[in-house]
Amino acid sequence: MANTDTAQDAAALRAAIVRKLTYDMGKSRSGARDRDWFLATALAVRDRVIDRWLEATRAAYAHGEKQVYYLSLEFLVGRLLRDNVSNLGLVETLREALAPLGVDFDAVRQAEPDAALGNGGLGRLAACFMESLASLAIPAFGYGIRYEHGLFRQILREGWQHEYPEDWLQFGNPWEFARPEISHDIGFGGSVEAVRVSEDEMRHVWHPGETVQAVAYDTPVVGWRGEHVNTLRLWSARALDPLKLEAFNFGDHVGALADRMRQEAISKVLYPSDESPAGQELRLRQEYFFTSAALQDLVRRHLRVYGDLRSLPDKVAIQLNDTHPAIAVAELMRICVDLHAIPWDEAWAITRGSISYTNHTLLPEALESWAVPLMERLLPRHMQIIYLINAHHLDSVRAAHAGDVRLLSSVSLIEEGHGRRVRMGHLAFVGSHKVNGVSALHSDLLKRTVFRDFHAITPDRITNKTNGITFRRWLQQSNPGLTGLLVEAVGPAVLNDAARLEGLIPLADDAGFRDRFAAVKRANKEAMAALIRQQLDLRVDPAAMFDVQIKRIHEYKRQLLNILETVALYDAIRSQPHLDWAPRVKIFAGKAAASYHRAKLIIKLAHDVARVVNGDPTVRDRLKVAFLPNYNVSLAEMIVPAADLSEQISTAGMEASGTGNMKLGLNGALTIGTLDGANVEMLEHVGADNIFIFGLTTEEVEARRHDGSHGAAAVQASPRLGEVLEAVESGVFSPDDAGRYREMMASIRGHDYFMVGADFDSYFEAQRRADARWQDSGAWWRSAVLNTARMGWFSSDRTIAEYASEIWDVPIKR
């Protein structure tokens, strides 16, 4: 009966796809290409979501449910066809629907472009959280920007990164619904007028100098089994006056469009370079643009249903994903005080009761601050409100800690040092009822470092919510071979409950199961080897250890440490070819920020080392190096299931959490890493025997940094490191420019802020421990099985459940 039902459903879906192709797209079956079939298929699948989506939205208001509003500058959702089809339980039905049309499902899904709406972990976390919110049936909206080009497309020429616009919207986005009827005016600049409304009361009226329209585009977010659907609402910038007709008629055809281009630049590109004052202003405009649109939108919806803003904290939970939307504190106060005449103290209670803030970094450059003159020019009313928030805040601190001038300076929202700046992290902290870090170590460091003084005066404010990943995307969809093995081993309930993975633990000692586990990995590695051959014209052996570091290129993530160890390994293999070296393929992928010149130089070094190593016949197949271009979600979905060793080697105390570590561990990769971020909790869960920990601790890093000679001392103590640095800085890997890496190597001999030299020997030794484990096949695959078995706790469903009960106060229905 089930087969008959599936056949009937497949026939109905096939007919719907053909109708979409014919009548929505005006294409014939004979002339349709993969992209056309993708669009038609997506539209047909979307139709099956709409009724559930509308019902979920209606029910939330009908039942007076509290709703979560997740504000994030990034939502790195990736391709959505397989995600939606899988969550709807339609994968096999869709394959059966397409087959008689001569259309391959895998070719169709690969025709979908990656939505270029994020950069890395923060944006991917937001996407995982949105999926988990829907899967747990928590009513929620995600709010962000609909970037026309998003993050750049990375092209590598002779090892140098070049940035080009990502054209993911070139052929339209079949998942989204344009909502031109939902728009909000976003003001910038202008002046603030004080209007006396009574003998005792003044009202402030902001008269913006320019106004940009935020227009909504909605994408349904389908939860597991399709039982609940939430909304991702992204805002596109539109000029109110698209064309200065008088200027156009006078022949200034370009100038007539200049204001439109400047205003609509807000939603063109994610993270425009902030090296120039204009770039800094555009970033601030982006952040205020989407935050104001989100708050205006949720307030409009709340007032339509409940009629009074005073109930906002009871019905609304606003989560700020990092400091990018921190201006929400001042904007919600402006809405309450200026637009709805709510007294200041009541407005402050509403604001703090509604908002909570997730901190994602301890890096000073990522804890945003804005120059006061820029804020006063661009957001004059908000600057007034921030000054008043700060005055009330400092009054309360002064009353409790009289005479402590240092404390007042530390917790002030305004930094008075080298040019007055607004500290956005401080603003978000003061304006939130809860502040959370994203791993146990990170949350502890928040209390001891950047928010130490805030924690002293408000010890109940900071809490921890360790990040998680959605297993639907990073196991069931990315690794169907392993998923099938897991279902067979511990039962289909594992698809609904990640904790059921623990049922694998006894099977780690079953040689037959380990062999089947290894066979799944081998198939994934063969597919990865084919991709490397296709993209890089490089042959790699699937039998070798695939050693993977895939993440944003940054000095603290220490791709440089990995590259230098690669050079040391290369030298060791050449010097001692008679030893039984474990064969390795070093796989790198990641983008460097457009203005981050050192990170770009690290990419170039990786390519220079790869050129030498891959071209040297003496190392044979015992070492290969591959740097894959244009890292995105789809590429990660290929690499993660194929990885054997997961590189999580950031300088201790600098990675807030990491989520790549969880994805790779879930898919059976062993981690080599520092005691940083969520690696600490992974160590606790998988056990010290199944992870390779090395390097300085957070406390040891801090102590070393106070010793200005530690870089030179580390090099002097390590002849191996000294030889590697000498080879790189003398031009062995860059004969066309012998001095290319001289300054970068000198920084390791100097202050070495990121402890590359200090951790080098420990890292090299940990890699040799990984070699030894790899050569003991039974031991390696036992550890691999245990990594998968013990990763259930790192589900984003668990993380969201903790947010729901401990921060948002919303019930979980599933």
HELIX and SHEET records of a PDB file:
HELIX    1   1 ALA A    2  ARG A   19  1                                  18    
HELIX    2   2 LYS A   20  ASP A   24  3                                   5    
HELIX    3   3 ASP A   34  ALA A   62  1                                  29    
HELIX    4   4 LEU A   81  ASN A   87  1                                   7    
HELIX    5   5 VAL A   91  LEU A   98  1                                   8    
HELIX    6   6 ALA A   99  LEU A  101  5                                   3    
HELIX    7   7 PHE A  105  GLN A  110  1                                   6    
HELIX    8   8 GLY A  121  SER A  135  1                                  15    
HELIX    9   9 TRP A  224  GLY A  226  5                                   3    
HELIX   10  10 LEU A  245  ASN A  249  1                                   5    
HELIX   11  11 GLY A  255  LEU A  257  5                                   3    
HELIX   12  12 ALA A  258  GLU A  264  1                                   7    
HELIX   13  13 ALA A  265  SER A  267  5                                   3    
HELIX   14  14 PRO A  277  TYR A  306  1                                  30    
HELIX   15  15 LEU A  309  SER A  311  5                                   3    
HELIX   16  16 LEU A  312  LYS A  315  1                                   4    
HELIX   17  17 ALA A  328  ARG A  334  1                                   7    
HELIX   18  18 ILE A  335  LEU A  339  3                                   5    
HELIX   19  19 HIS A  340  HIS A  340  1                                   1    
HELIX   20  20 TRP A  344  SER A  354  1                                  11    
HELIX   21  21 PRO A  364  ALA A  366  5                                   3    
HELIX   22  22 VAL A  372  LEU A  378  1                                   7    
HELIX   23  23 PRO A  380  ALA A  400  1                                  21    
HELIX   24  24 VAL A  405  VAL A  411  1                                   7    
HELIX   25  25 MET A  424  VAL A  430  1                                   7    
HELIX   26  26 ALA A  440  ARG A  448  1                                   9    
HELIX   27  27 ARG A  452  ILE A  457  1                                   6    
HELIX   28  28 PHE A  471  PHE A  471  1                                   1    
HELIX   29  29 ARG A  472  GLN A  477  3                                   6    
HELIX   30  30 PRO A  480  VAL A  490  1                                  11    
HELIX   31  31 PRO A  492  LEU A  495  5                                   4    
HELIX   32  32 ALA A  498  ASP A  509  5                                  12    
HELIX   33  33 ALA A  511  LEU A  536  1                                  26    
HELIX   34  34 GLU A  555  LYS A  557  5                                   3    
HELIX   35  35 GLN A  559  SER A  575  1                                  17    
HELIX   36  36 HIS A  597  ASN A  614  1                                  18    
HELIX   37  37 PRO A  617  ARG A  622  5                                   6    
HELIX   38  38 VAL A  633  ALA A  642  1                                  10    
HELIX   39  39 GLY A  660  LEU A  666  1                                   7    
HELIX   40  40 ASN A  679  VAL A  686  1                                   8    
HELIX   41  41 ALA A  688  ASN A  690  5                                   3    
HELIX   42  42 THR A  698  ARG A  705  1                                   8    
HELIX   43  43 HIS A  710  ALA A  717  1                                   8    
HELIX   44  44 PRO A  719  GLU A  729  1                                  11    
HELIX   45  45 ARG A  742  ARG A  749  1                                   8    
HELIX   46  46 VAL A  756  GLN A  775  1                                  20    
HELIX   47  47 SER A  777  ALA A  789  1                                  13    
HELIX   48  48 GLY A  792  PHE A  794  5                                   3    
HELIX   49  49 SER A  796  TYR A  803  1                                   8    
HELIX   50  50 ALA A  804  TRP A  808  3                                   5    
SHEET    1   A 9 PHE A 177  PHE A 188  0                                        
SHEET    2   A 9 GLU A 210  VAL A 222 -1                                        
SHEET    3   A 9 VAL A 229  ALA A 239 -1                                        
SHEET    4   A 9 ALA A 140  ILE A 145  1                                        
SHEET    5   A 9 GLN A  67  LEU A  71  1                                        
SHEET    6   A 9 VAL A 316  ASN A 321  1                                        
SHEET    7   A 9 ILE A 355  THR A 358  1                                        
SHEET    8   A 9 VAL A 435  GLY A 437  1                                        
SHEET    9   A 9 ILE A 462  ASN A 464  1                                        
SHEET    1   B 2 ARG A 153  ARG A 157  0                                        
SHEET    2   B 2 TRP A 160  TYR A 164 -1                                        
SHEET    1   C 2 SER A 191  ARG A 196  0                                        
SHEET    2   C 2 MET A 202  HIS A 207 -1                                        
SHEET    1   D 3 SER A 369  ALA A 371  0                                        
SHEET    2   D 3 ARG A 421  ARG A 423 -1                                        
SHEET    3   D 3 ILE A 414  GLU A 415 -1                                        
SHEET    1   E 6 LEU A 623  LEU A 628  0                                        
SHEET    2   E 6 ARG A 584  ALA A 589  1                                        
SHEET    3   E 6 MET A 545  ILE A 550  1                                        
SHEET    4   E 6 LEU A 645  GLN A 648  1                                        
SHEET    5   E 6 LEU A 670  GLY A 673  1                                        
SHEET    6   E 6 PHE A 692  ILE A 693  1                                        
END                                                                             
